[in-house]
Amino acid sequence: MGDLPYERGTIKVVWIDDSEFIYSKMFNDEVNAEEFAKDKKDYLIFKLVKQKNMEDFTWKLLNYGRYKVYKFLFNQYKKGLLSRWLKGI
């Protein structure tokens, strides 16, 4: 990504509400992103690690919001436990 600032921000807040939509907003720093997100119930914050040609993006999940729930569910999925449980629904 280089040393140049990313035009649209490098920190992304992603949240959901009771609708079927996922929302996101970009920020230049974690402090402003966390301040914005704190009134959201279900959110995650990511940091942009790299991007290529505005098509391919690599994000790092930061320890905010539903971080622990996301990590737990993703780990269960990788172990195959979540997929077996979901098949039973």
Buried (B, 14 or more C-beta within 10 A) or exposed (E): EEEEEEEEBBBBBBBBEEEEEEEEBBBEEBEBBBEBBEEBEEBBBBBBEEBEEEEEEEBEBBEBBBBEEEEEEEEBEEEEEBEEEEEEE
